[in-house]
């Protein structure tokens, strides 16, 4: 099954603790049907400081790091670029290419 949400899409979370917030998709986990949305579902990770081998490279600092956590793809909806409202997505073929279309308005998404 082809997913209808891609990287750099703007989505709105429709359920869960981040419900109603919008953000840009940073990455997808296709095996688990999860998306990582910029600035949403932040989780704290404790990272050990790494030893610096090369002075040019610069070691990563340790401490508590906040990073985006996964959100299941069924809990987000793509925003229509023209109306900026959550929309269902359909697939049409134009000029032999697969195109995403906003269902209610019929606007091409890409």
Beta strands, then each sheet from edge to edge (+ up, - down):
strand 1: 10-13
strand 2: 22-29
strand 3: 34-37
strand 4: 42-47
strand 5: 63-68
strand 6: 70-72
strand 7: 76-79
strand 8: 86-87
strand 9: 89-94
strand 10: 97-102
sheet 1: 6+ 3- 2+ 1- 7+ 8-
sheet 2: 4+ 5-
sheet 3: 9+ 10-
end
